């Protein structure tokens, strides 16, 4: 299986592998979260009996009922009218103008017929042509008024009656109708009341004994035409009141958990409409939430794609980190889905038991801070969807923020983990942050909780923090062994002085042990200066010379008696023993199932360099020299950490053998060693740059000056 997998990896490039892994992860996430967004649906028709008690799965606005209630509120608004108090004066002026025209025409007719001044009326003996001429004259004079007043319709009979009446009767009629019109128009009259008021004034005129009976019909025409509406609809204010009435009606909502229909009750049209609105019918299930979930997953996977595509790690490291991240992410969603099944079984929020920092801690220990931060955000978003409930929210923000705060708390407090107790401290901090967030949550929702509920939330916050650490420590070895990863926790274990190999190094080769500790200090400082893994470099240094335990006395740092066995050996044999310590060390490390990274450092820390001392010794003895016989088998350093250890190892040994070291001597020595390795092409297979070599040189000089500083010479006692 492993062989097929490796062959598959060799065939495809990293981007293709990245797309495949993220596609599978997104697909798994979709199927896991599908039910959370789809909701419960029923196969029900109208006028059937409900198979069970159906409750609303979400909170939605019932727009039909809301609109209906707003229409009802609008219909109750009384129209606003305003009264025009100038109308009465204008209509009186109109009537006055009519009678003035009548009197003017009568005067003209009187002067034409040359009647006696004593005669108050026109002679009844007027001929038919004369009569028509007088009526037309009066109609013509009144035309300007009658054209603008559609109600003022005089017949020839009306006009002849007016012309035939005495001036006194006309004056009396004018006074009476003006008084009546004024009385009527000083009261509010709406459009729909006009006929009533006109009929009333007509009745008054007919019942008046002061108006000549022959003038009654003509006067009624004038009076009815003079009556108009005095109270008008204020459209703007009326519309404003209607708008206020509509806005005052709160939207009608169907609340989540609200009973729509009881089991066994009839599903009438109203119930069916509500189920349809909620999308709880099989034939009306909305695809919008599913499309929304797909878009969310695409966004999440896109962020992961960008993160890993831009990573500067080696291909193998990126692949392992990608697989770990995808598995941890999917595992977290599975745990949340299992917990979501219990949500409806309890009155409290069970989701607060979720281990908020589990995924973050695992990814942080197995990958890096950046990936852990992104995974925290993605899991918090997924949790908001999975645990979504109540008041039409898209995300359950309290749970999303809870996971986010817990996750980021673990990142900030895991930056300097040097032993397992540091991980437990980080879990304690996560638990405190969880408790603080739940306190904020309970205070903000302003709901009264009983003692048992408060106790549950407090315990849930603590359990979440403790579970985060416990599950992290439990799952970490499985990921390490499955993917061959070297986590911070594994490095902590290997740096323990009680490790069997570490003890072996100390007891059997104390000089090499001291040398390894010194090299570890130098390498860690240099690696941290160039953003390499300083902790890996330190632990790698502890074991880089473990092969020397096979033949301790052949290495100068372990020769306490002053006897050097190489003095009695031919140079080629001595070189063979010295060179073998890298491969011997690798074999011993494999035997103890040490991580590949540590084994690689043991093999690579000398690269393919040559043992020049023994080459010179062989030449001095007159032997023919094959330099490959005196060179390490390699490989050359493949990583920055291995390159730094290679330099630190050579520098520490050289400075230790230096007499009266000072800063200038140390600087020249470090520079010459680095230049020598560059010229021998020892760094051709790793990505260390010239700039980084300069930084490494500077850091090593500063550290060595601190170790081999000049001491004050105290005066001798007299």
LOTOR-100216 format. One record per residue: residue in three letters; x, y, z of N, C-alpha, C in turn. Coordinates in steps of 0.05 Angstrom, whole numbers, plus 5000, padded with zeros to 4 digits. Layout:
N
ALAXYZXYZXYZ
...
end
This chain:
718
UNK501749765000500050005000501850255000
UNK503850245017505650475019507150514993
UNK507850294980509350314954507550444933
UNK505050364932503150474912502750774918
UNK502550844943502051124951504451294942
UNK506851194948509251344940509551374910
UNK508751164896508851174866506851384856
UNK504451384869502451584861503451864866
UNK504951914888505952174894508152254874
UNK509652064864511752124844510552204817
UNK508152094811506952154785505852434784
UNK504352524805503052784804504652994818
UNK504353244810505653464823504153554848
UNK505353734863504153804889501453944886
UNK501154124866498654264862496354084856
UNK496853874840494753684834494053534859
UNK496053454874495553314900493953484919
UNK494653744919493253934937490353954929
UNK489753974903486953994894485453744901
UNK486653514897485253254903484553234932
UNK486553294950486053274979483953474988
UNK484053724978482053924986479353864975
UNK479253744951476653664940475353454957
UNK476853254965475853034982474953145009
UNK476653325020475953445046473353605044
UNK473153765023470753935020468253765015
UNK468553545000466353364995465353225020
UNK467253135037466553015062465153215080
UNK466153465081464953675097462053725088
UNK461653725061458953775051457053565060
UNK457753315057455953095065455453095095
UNK457453175111457153185140455253405148
UNK455453635134453853875143451353905127
UNK450853725108448453745090445853765106
UNK445553585126443053585142442753835159
UNK444953955166444754195183443454435169
UNK443754435142442654665127440054585113
UNK439654325107437354235092434854255109
UNK434954175135432654185152430753945148
UNK428653935165426653715164424353795145
UNK423553605127421353655109419253435112
UNK416753495103414553305106413053275079
UNK412053035075410452975051407552995059
UNK406453235059403653285069402153435048
UNK399553375045397753525028395653665045
UNK394253855034392153995048389853805056
UNK388653855079386453705090387153415097
UNK389753365100390653115112391053155142
UNK391252935156391752945185394852945189
UNK395753115207398653145212399652885224
UNK401752765213402852505223404252545250
UNK405052785257406352835282406153135288
UNK406853215312406853495319409253635305
UNK408553825288410553955272411254225284
UNK413754275289414754525299416354675278
UNK416454935280418055085261420955025265
UNK422354975243425254915244426855165246
UNK425755395240427255645241425255875246
UNK426356105250424756345253424656495227
UNK422256545217421956695191419656895194
UNK419657095178417457285178415257185160
UNK412857195170410457115155409557365139
UNK410657405116410157655100407157685093
UNK405757465088402957475081401357595104
UNK401757485128400257585152401157875159
UNK403657925156404658195162403358395144
UNK403158335118401958525098399058555104
UNK397758335111394858345116394258515141
UNK395858495162395458655186396058945180
UNK398058995163398659275157396459405140
UNK395259245122393059345106390659415124
UNK390159245144388059295163388559545179
UNK391059585188391759825204391460075187
UNK392260055161391960275143389060355138
UNK387360145136384460205131383060335154
UNK384160315178382860445202383660735204
UNK385460825188386361115189384161295177
UNK383161485193381261675183382561885165
UNK381361945142382562155125382762425139
UNK384762575133385262835145384163055126
UNK382363225136381263445120382063715131
UNK382063915113382564185123380364365112
UNK379464565129377264745123378265005111
UNK377065075088377765325074375665545082
UNK376465715100374465915110374066155091
UNK375466165069375066375049372966305028
UNK372166045028370265955007367666105009
UNK366666145033364066285036364066565024
UNK366266715029366466985018366566984987
UNK368166784977368366764947365666704934
UNK364066524947361466454935359466674938
UNK359666834959357867064963358467274942
UNK361067304936361867494915360767404888
UNK360767144884359667034859356667104856
UNK355167054878352267114877351867414873
UNK353467574887353267874884353767954855
UNK355667834843356367904815354067834796
UNK352767604801350467514785348267724786
UNK347567804810345368004813346168274803
UNK348668354805349468614793349168614763
UNK349868374751349568354721346568374714
UNK344968234730342068244725340968534726
UNK341868674748340968954751341969134728
UNK344469094719345569244696343969194671
UNK343368944665341868874641339069004642
UNK337768984666335169104669335269404663
UNK337369544672337569834668337969894638
UNK339469724624339969764596337369734580
UNK335969514588333369464574331469694579
UNK331369794604329570014610330170264594
UNK332670324590333470564575332770524545
UNK332970284536332370234508329370254502
UNK327770154519324870164515323670434523
UNK325370614534324470884541322070874560
UNK322270694578320070664598320070884618
UNK317870924630317671124651319271044676
UNK320471234689322071174713320371074735
UNK317771124734316071034755315470734752
UNK315970624728315270344723317570164734
UNK316869984751318869814764319469564748
UNK317669494729318069244714317869294684
UNK318469084669318169094640315369024633
UNK314369164614311569124606311168844596
UNK308968734606308268464598307368444569
UNK307068684558306168684531308368674510
UNK310768614520313068594501312568384481
UNK313568434457313168244435315168014438
UNK314567804423316267554425319167614417
UNK319667764395322367824388323767994409
UNK322368174421323568334442324368164466
UNK322567984472323067804495325567634491
UNK325867524467328167354461330767514461
UNK330467764451332867934451333768004479
UNK331868054497332568114525333867874540
UNK332667634534333767394547336567344538
UNK336967374511339667324500341767524510
UNK340767774514342567974525343567904553
UNK341567824569342267744597344067494597
UNK343367294580344967054579347867114571
UNK348067304552350767374542352367504564
UNK351067674580352467814602353267614624
UNK351667404628352267204648354166984639
UNK354666994613356166764601358966734614
UNK360166954620362866934632362866784658
UNK360666814673360366674699359366394694
UNK357466354677356266084673358265884661
UNK360065994644362165814632364065704653
UNK364665854674366465764695364965614717
UNK362265634717360665494737358865294724
UNK359665044723358164844708355364794720
UNK355064854745352464804758350465034753
UNK351465254743349665484739348465474711
UNK346165324710344765274685342065414685
UNK341865634671339265784670337765704644
UNK335165654647333465624624332465894615
UNK331265904591330166164582327966254601
UNK326466064611324266134630325366264655
UNK327766154665328966264689329766554684
UNK331066594661332066864655329767064650
UNK327666974637325367154632323967224658
UNK323867024677322667074703324267284718
UNK326867264717328667464730328267734718
UNK328067754692327668014679324868124684
UNK322967954688320168034692319668124721
UNK321368034739320868094767321668374774
UNK320468474795321068754804323868754817
UNK324968994817327669024828327668964858
UNK325469034871325268984900325168694906
UNK323668534889323568244894326368124889
UNK327668224869330368114863332368184886
UNK332068424896333868504918333368334943
UNK330768284948330068114971331167834968
UNK330767724943331767454938334767434941
UNK336167644931339067654933339967654962
UNK338667814978339467835007338967565021
UNK336667435015335967185029337966965022
UNK338466934995340166704988343066744996
UNK343966994996346667055006346966975035
UNK344967045050344966975079344966675083
UNK343366535067343166245070345766105061
UNK346866205038349366095028351566125048
UNK351766375060353866425079353666235103
UNK351166205112350666025135351565735129
UNK350965645105351665375098354665335094
UNK355965535081358765505074360665565098
UNK359565665119361265705143361565445159
UNK360065245151360264975163361964805144
UNK363364595155364964415138363164255119
UNK363664265094362164105074364163945058
UNK363863685059365563505043364263445016
UNK365763334998364763284971362263104972
UNK362362894989360062714990357662835003
UNK357963075016355663195030354363415013
UNK355463464989354463694973351563674966
UNK350663444957347863414949345963464972
UNK346763364996345063405020344763695026
UNK347063845026346964135032345364285011
UNK345764214985344364344964341264304966
UNK340564054973337763994977336664155000
UNK338264185021337364335045336864625039
UNK338764745024338365035018336065074998
UNK335564874981333264884963330664874978
UNK330564704998328164685015327664945030
UNK329865065040329565325055328365535036
UNK329365545011328465744992325465694986
UNK324765444982321965384974320065454997
UNK321165425022319365475045319365765053
UNK321165925041321266215048318966365036
UNK317566515052315166665043315966935033
UNK318467015036319367275029320267285000
UNK320767054988321667054960319167014942
UNK318967184922316767164903316666884891
UNK314366774890314066494881315066454853
UNK314766664836315666634808318666624806
UNK320066734827323066734826324366494839
UNK322766334852323866104868325665924852
UNK324765834829326365644813328965764803
UNK328866014795331266144786333266194809
UNK332166264832333866314856335166044865
UNK333565834863334665564871337065494854
UNK336965554828339165494810341665634820
UNK341365894827343666054837344665944863
UNK342865884882343565784908345065514907
UNK343965324891345165064888347965084876
UNK348265264855350865294842352865414861
UNK351965584880353765714899354865534921
UNK353465314925354265124946356464944935
UNK358864954948361164784941362364674966
UNK364264484963365564364987367364575000
UNK367364575026369064755042371264605057
UNK370964335058372964175073374163985053
UNK376963995050378263845029380163635041
UNK380563415027382263195036385163285034
UNK386663255058389463305059390963045052
UNK391563015026392662765016395362705029
UNK397062905032399762865043399662765072
UNK398062895088397862825116396562545120
UNK394562505103393162245104395062015097
UNK396662055076398561845068400661805090
UNK401462025103403462005124402361845148
UNK399861895155398561745177398261445169
UNK397661395144397361115135400060975137
UNK402161125129404861015130405660945159
UNK405061135177405661095205404160855216
UNK401660825207399960605217401160335207
UNK402160335182403360085171405960025186
UNK407560225190410160185203409860105232
UNK407660185245407260115273406659815277
UNK405959685255405259395257407959235256
UNK408559095277410958935278410658695259
UNK412958615246412758375228411758135243
UNK410057985231409057735243411157515237
UNK412157385258414157185255413156915264
UNK414056715249413756435258416356365272
UNK416256325298418656285314419655995313
UNK422355975315423455705316422355555340
UNK421455305336420355145358417355185361
UNK416255385348413355435350411755205337
UNK409655115350408054895340406354995316
UNK406654875293405154945270402554785269
UNK402654535275400254365276400854125295
UNK398854065311399053835330398653575315
UNK399753365326399353095315396353025314
UNK395452935291392652855287390753085279
UNK391753335280390153565272390053585241
UNK387953715231387653755202389553965192
UNK390853905170392654095157391054265138
UNK390054495148388354665131390154835113
UNK388855015098390355175079392355365093
UNK391655465116393355655131395855505141
UNK395455265153397755105162399555025139
UNK398254945117399854865093401455105083
UNK400255345083401655585074404055635092
UNK403755605118406055645137408255445132
UNK407555195128409554985123411055045096
UNK409555145077410655215052412655445055
UNK411855645071413555875076416155795090
UNK415955605109418255505123420055325107
UNK419155245083420655055066420754775078
UNK418554705093418554445106416854235091
UNK416254295066414854105049416753985029
UNK416453725024418253585006418253714978
UNK415953804970415753924943416554214942
UNK417354324965417954604965420654664980
UNK422254454983424754484997426654664981
UNK427654874995429355074981432254974977
UNK433355034954436054964948438055174957
UNK436955404966438755634973440655564995
UNK439855445018441755375039443955185029
UNK443254995012445154805002447254944985
UNK446255134967448155284951449955464968
UNK448755574990450355735008452555565021
UNK451855325029453855145042456155085022
UNK455355034997457454974976459355214973
UNK458155454973459855694970461755724994
UNK460655675018462255695043464655495041
UNK464055255034466255045032468255125011
UNK467355234988469255314967471155534978
UNK469955724993471655935005473655825024
UNK472755635042474555525061476855365048
UNK476155205028478155045014480055234998
UNK479055454988480755644973482855764992
UNK482155825016484055935035486255725041
UNK485455475045487355255049489155225025
UNK488055245001489655214977491755424976
UNK491055674980492955894979495155855000
UNK494355775024496255735046498355535039
UNK497555295029499455085023500955134997
UNK499655264978500955314952503255514955
UNK502955694974505055894978507055814999
UNK506755585011508555495032511355455021
UNK513455525036516155495027517455235037
UNK515855065049516954805059517654625036
UNK519154415043519654205023517154065015
UNK517153934992514753804981513653595000
UNK515453435011514553215029513353335054
UNK514553545065513453675089510753805083
UNK510453925060507954045052505753835050
UNK506453615037504453405034503453295061
UNK505353245078504653135105502953345120
UNK503853595119502353805133499553835122
UNK499253805095496553825083494853595092
UNK495853355092494253115100493453145130
UNK495353225147494753255175492553465179
UNK492853695166490953905168488153815159
UNK488053685137485453585126484153385145
UNK485753195155484652995174483753115200
UNK485353295211484553425236482053595232
UNK481953735210479553905203477053735201
UNK477253515186474953335182474153195208
UNK476153115224475652995250474153185268
UNK474853435268473553645284470653675276
UNK470053675250467353695240465653455248
UNK466953215247465552975256464752985285
UNK466653075302466053105331463753305335
UNK463753535320461653725323458953615314
UNK459053465293456553345283455353145303
UNK457052985316456152805337454952955360
UNK456253175368455153345390452553475382
UNK452253555357449753685348447353505350
UNK447753245350445553055353444253075381
UNK445853175400444953195428443653465435
UNK443953655416443053935421440153945430
UNK438353805416435453825421434653655446
UNK436553505457435853335480436153475506
UNK437453715506437953855531437054155528
UNK436454275551435554555551437954735552
UNK440354635558442754795558444254765532
UNK446154945527447754935502450054735505
UNK449554495495451454275497454054335481
UNK453854505461456154555444458454675459
UNK457954795483460154915498462054695509
UNK461354445507463154225515465254165494
UNK464854265470466754205448469554305455
UNK471654135452474354215458475354425439
UNK475254675447475654905429478454905417
UNK480454815432483254845422484454585411
UNK482754375409483854115400485154135372
UNK483654215352484754235325487054435324
UNK486854655337488954855337491554745348
UNK491354605371493754495384495054285366
UNK493454105355494553895338496054015314
UNK494654195300495854315276498254485283
UNK498154625306500454785315502854615321
UNK502454385334504654205341505754055317
UNK503953985298504753815275505553985251
UNK504554235249505154405226506454665235
UNK504854875237505955135245503655315254
UNK504455555265502555745276500555845254
UNK501655905231499956025210497655835201
UNK498355585198496355385190494355345213
UNK495355345238493555315261491655545263
UNK492555785257490756025258488456005238
UNK489155925213487155895193485155675199
UNK486155445209484455225216482455315238
UNK483455475257481655575279479355725267
UNK479855905248477756065236475855895220
UNK476855695205475155535189473355355206
UNK474455245227472855065245470755235260
UNK471455475268469555645282467155705263
UNK467755765238465655815218463855575215
UNK465155335212463555085208461855035233
UNK462955085256461455045281458955225282
UNK459255475272457055655272454655555256
UNK455355405234453255295217452055035230
UNK453854865240452954605251451254645276
UNK451954835293450454875318448355095316
UNK447755185291445855405287443155335298
UNK442055525313439355505324438355775332
UNK435755815332434556055342434656295324
UNK432656455325432156725314433456775287
UNK433156595268433756635240436656725235
UNK438556625252441356695248442556515227
UNK444356625212445856465192447956295206
UNK449356415225451356275241450656305271
UNK451256095286451056105315453556245325
UNK453456515326455856665331457056615358
UNK455456555379456556515405458456275405
UNK457656055392459355815390461855875373
UNK461456005350463656075332465756235347
UNK464956445362466856605377468156455399
UNK466556275412467656105434469955945424
UNK469655815401471755645390474155815381
UNK473456055370475556225360477356325382
UNK476156415404477656525427479356295440
UNK478156065443479555835455481955755437
UNK481455745411483555665393485955855392
UNK485356115390487456315389488956335416
UNK487456285438488856285465490956075465
UNK490355835454492355625454494755695437
UNK494355825415496555905397498456095412
UNK497356295425498956495439500556375462
UNK499356185476500656075500502155815495
UNK502455735469504055505462506555575447
UNK507255835447509555925432512255825443
UNK512355765469514855685481514455425497
UNK513655215483513254955496515954805496
UNK516854755520519454615523519054355538
UNK516754315550516154065564513154025565
UNK512353785572509453715571507853895590
UNK509053975611507554145630506754415618
UNK508354505598507654755584505054715568
UNK504654475557502154425543499754425562
UNK500154315586498054315607497454605616
UNK499554765617499055055624497355185603
UNK498055125578496455245555493555155557
UNK493054905565490354805568488854955590
UNK490355005612489255165634488455445625
UNK490155565609489455835599486955825581
UNK486855615564484455585546481955555563
UNK482155395585479855355603478955625615
UNK480955785623480256055635478956235614
UNK480056235590478856395569475956295563
UNK475556035563472855925558470956015580
UNK471856005605470056095627469456385624
UNK471456545617470956835614469056895591
UNK469256745569467456785547464556705554
UNK464256485568461556395576460356595595
UNK461956715613460956915631459857155615
UNK461457235594460557455576457957375563
UNK457757125553455357025539452957035557
UNK453156935582450856925600449957205608
UNK451857385611451157655619449857805596
UNK450757765572449657905549446857825541
UNK446157565545443457475537441357555557
UNK442157645581440357755601438057565608
UNK438757315612436857105619437557005647
UNK435556955663435956845690436556545688
UNK438756465700439456185700439556075729
UNK438655825731438855695757441655605764
UNK442055525789444655445798445755205782
UNK444055015776444954775761445854845733
UNK444455035720445155125693447855265693
UNK448255445713450755595715453055405720
UNK452555205737454554995744455254845718
UNK453254775702453854635677455654795659
UNK454955055655456555215637459455245647
UNK459755275673462455305684464055045680
UNK462754815685464154555682464754515652
UNK462854585635463254555606465654705596
UNK466054945605468355105597470954975606
UNK471054875631473454735641473954475626
UNK471854315622472054065608473154105580
UNK472154315567473054385540476054425539
UNK477054585558479954635558481554395565
UNK480654225584482053985592482053785569
UNK479653745557479453565534481253645511
UNK481553895507483353995485486153885489
UNK487153905513489853815519490053505519
UNK488153375532488153085535488052955507
UNK486153045491485852925464488252985446
UNK489453225450491853295434494153105441
UNK494553065467496752885475496252595467
UNK493652515467492952245459493152195430
UNK492352395413492352355384495052415371
UNK496752575385499252655373501052415364
UNK501452215381503151995372502151845347
UNK499451825344498351695320499151845295
UNK498852115296499552275272502552265267
UNK504152265288507052255285507951995272
UNK506751775281507551515270506451475242
UNK503951565238502651525212504051685189
UNK504951925196506052105175509052155178
UNK510152025198513052065203513752355210
UNK511952485225512352765231513852795258
UNK515353005259516853065284515553305297
UNK514053265317512553485330514253605352
UNK513453825362514853955385514853775409
UNK512653635414512453455437514453225434
UNK514753125410516752915406519553015410
UNK520053255401522753375406523253415436
UNK521153485451521353515480522153255493
UNK520853035484521452775495524352705489
UNK525352755464528052685456530152855471
UNK529353095479531253265493531553205523
UNK529953015532530052935560532652785566
UNK534152875586536752735592536452445600
UNK534052365607533552085615533151905591
UNK533152005567532951835543535251645542
UNK534851385536536951185537539451265520
UNK539051375496541351445480542851685492
UNK541251865504542552105516544252015540
UNK543151825555544751715578547251565568
UNK546851425546549151275534551351465526
UNK550551695514552451895505553952005529
UNK552452065550553652195574555552005589
UNK554751755592556351565607558751455592
UNK558351405566560451275550562351475536
UNK561351705529562951905515562452175527
UNK563452225552562852485565563952725549
UNK566252685536567352905520565552975496
UNK564652765483562752805460560152925470
UNK559252845494556852965506557153265509
UNK559353345521559853635526560053785499
UNK561453655480561653775453558853815441
UNK557153605443554453615432552753835444
UNK553053875470551554085484552454355474
UNK555054395471556054655461555154705433
UNK555354505416554454535388551454595387
UNK549854475405546954525406546354815412
UNK547854935431547455215438548055395414
UNK550255335400551055495377548955465354
UNK548255215348546455165326543655285330
UNK542655255355539955365361539855665356
UNK541855805367541956095364542156175334
UNK543756035319544056105290541556045275
UNK540255815281537755745266535555945272
UNK535256025296533156225303533656485289
UNK536156555284536856805271536056805241
UNK535856565229535156555200532356425197
UNK530756415218528056315218527956015211
UNK530055865218529955575216528955465243
UNK528655195245527555075269529855035289
UNK530055225308532155215328531954975346
UNK529554905354529154675372529954415359
UNK529254385333530154145319533154135317
UNK534454365312537354375311538654295337
UNK537454385359538554325386538454025391
UNK536053905387535753615392537453455372
UNK537653545347539253405328542253405336
UNK543153625348545853645358546353445381
UNK544353405397544653215420545452935409
UNK544452865386544852585376546552575351
UNK547652795342549052795316551652625317
UNK552852605341555352445344554952195360
UNK552452095361551851855377553451615367
UNK554351615341555951395330558651365343
UNK559551585357562151575370562151385394
UNK559751315404559551135427560550855420
UNK560750785394561650525385564650485390
UNK566250705386569050695390569950965403
UNK569151015428569551275441572451365441
UNK574351185446577051265450578451365425
UNK577251325402578451415377577851705370
UNK576451835388575652115384576952285406
UNK578252495398580152635416578852745441
UNK576252825439574952945462574452745484
UNK574652485478574252275498576852145508
UNK579152245498581752135505582852265530
UNK581952165553582652285579585552215588
UNK586551975579589151885588591451995573
UNK590852135551592952255535594052065514
UNK593051815513593851625493592051635469
UNK593251675445591651695421592151445404
UNK590051275402590351015387591051055358
UNK590451295347591051345319594051345313
UNK595551395334598451405331599551145321
UNK598250925328599150655321597650535298
UNK595950695285594350595263595150725237
UNK594950585215595350715189593250925184
UNK593851145169591851365166589251275152
UNK589451085134586950995120585050855140
UNK586250705159584650575179583450775199
UNK584950965206583951185224581651335211
UNK582051395185579951535170577451375169
UNK577751115165575450935163573850935189
UNK575250935212573950935238572551195243
UNK573851415237572651685241570151725223
UNK570451645198568251685178565851515186
UNK566351275198564251085204562351195226
UNK563151405241561451485263558751605254
UNK558651695229556051805218554151575212
UNK555151375198553451145191552850975215
UNK554850945233554350795258552150935275
UNK552351205275550351355290547551325277
UNK547351325251544851295237543551015243
UNK545350805244544350535250543250525278
UNK544750645297543850645325541250795328
UNK540951025315538551185316536151035305
UNK536650895282534450735271533650515290
UNK535550395303534950185322533150275345
UNK533450535353531850645374529350795363
UNK528850745336526450865323526351165326
UNK528551295322528751585323527551705298
UNK526551955299525352085275527452105252
UNK526352115228528052125204529752385204
UNK528652605214530052855214532652835231
UNK532552695254534852665271536952485258
UNK535952275245537752085230539152235208
UNK537652395193538852555171541052735180
UNK540652865203542653045214545152895221
UNK544852655232547252485239548752415214
UNK547352365192548652285167549852525152
UNK548552755154549252985137551053195150
UNK551553175176552953405189555853435180
UNK557053225168559653255156559553265126
UNK557253225114556953235085558753035071
UNK560253135052562252965037565053085041
UNK565453215064568053345070570253135073
UNK572653225071575053055071576553085098
UNK577552855109579252865133582152945125
UNK582653205123585153305113587553225130
UNK587153195156589353125174590552855165
UNK588752655161589752395154590652375125
UNK589652555108590652575080593552665081
UNK594152865097596852975100598652765112
UNK597652615132599152405145599952185126
UNK597952105109598551895089600551985069
UNK600352235060602252345041605052365053
UNK605152435079607752455093609052185095
UNK607451975096608451695097609051595069
UNK608651755049609351675022607351495008
UNK604951495019602851315008601351464986
UNK600351304967598651414946595851464958
UNK594851704954592351774968590051794948
UNK587951654955585351684941583451834960
UNK582952094954581552264972578752164979
UNK577452014961574851904966574951714990
UNK577251584994577551405017577651555043
UNK578351815041578551975065576252175068
UNK574152135052571852315053569352175064
UNK567652335077565152235087563252165064
UNK561551965068559751875046557352055042
UNK556952235061554752425058552052295065
UNK549852405055549752625035550452895047
UNK550653095029551053365037548553465052
UNK548853675069546453775083544153835064
UNK541753735072539453775055537553995065
UNK537954075090536254275103537954495115
UNK536754715122538154935135539254845162
UNK537554685176538454595203540954425201
UNK541054245182543454075178545854245170
UNK545454445154547654625146548754775170
UNK547054875186547855035210549454855229
UNK548354605233549754415251552454345240
UNK552654315214555254255201557254475208
UNK556454725206558254945211558854955241
UNK556854935258557154955287558954735298
UNK558754495287560354265295563354325290
UNK563954415266566654475259567754705275
UNK566154915278567055155292567655095321
UNK565854955334566254895363568754735368
UNK569254535351571654365354574154535349
UNK574054715329576454875322577055075344
UNK574955215354575355415375576355295401
UNK575255055407576054915431579054845431
UNK580054795408582954725405584754975403
UNK583555205401585055455398586255545424
UNK588855635423590155745446589656045449
UNK588956125473588356415479586456535458
UNK583956435456582156545436581256825443
UNK580956995423579757265427577857315404
UNK576457535405574257585386575257595357
UNK577657705352578657725325579457445315
UNK580757285332581557015324579056845318
UNK577056875335574556725332573156805306
UNK573057065300571757155276573057055251
UNK575757065251577256975228576856675224
UNK576856525246576556235245573856155234
UNK571756285245568956225236568656285206
UNK569756515198569556595170570956395152
UNK573356305160574856125143573455855141
UNK572255755163570855495162568455515143
UNK566855725145564555755128565355775099
UNK567455935093568455965066569455705054
UNK570755545072571855285063569555105055
UNK567455095071565154925065563755015039
UNK563555275035562355385011563955294986
UNK566655324989568455254966568354954960
UNK567854794981567654504977564854424968
UNK563054624964560254584954558654414973
UNK559154444999557654285018554754385022
UNK554154625013551454735017549854754990
UNK550754604970549454624944546654494944
UNK546154314962543654164962541654254982
UNK542154474995540154595014539754885006
UNK537555005017536755265008537755495025
UNK540155455038541355675053542655875034
UNK542156125039543156335022545756465033
UNK547156615016549556755024548956955047
UNK546657085044545857275065545457125092
UNK544256895091543856745116546456635127
UNK548356565110550956485119552356715134
UNK551956955124553157195138551957225166
UNK549257185167547857205193548856985212
UNK549056735201550056515217552856575228
UNK554556685211557356755220557256955242
UNK555657155240555457365260554457255287
UNK552357085286551156975310553156785324
UNK554456625308556456435320558756585333
UNK559656795321561856965333560957075360
UNK558557195360557457315385557157105407
UNK556056865399555656655419558356545430
UNK560256505412562856405420564356605437
UNK564156855431565457065447564257065476
UNK561656995477560456985504561456745519
UNK562156525505563056275518565956295526
UNK567656385506570556395510571456685515
UNK569956835532570757115537573157125555
UNK574557345554576957385570576157405600
UNK577557285617576957295645578757505659
UNK577857615680579457805696581657655711
UNK584057755709586257625724586357755752
UNK585557585772585557685800588357705811
UNK588957915827591657935839592257705859
UNK594757625859595557415877595657515906
UNK594857345924594957435952597857435962
UNK598457645977601257675987601657496012
end
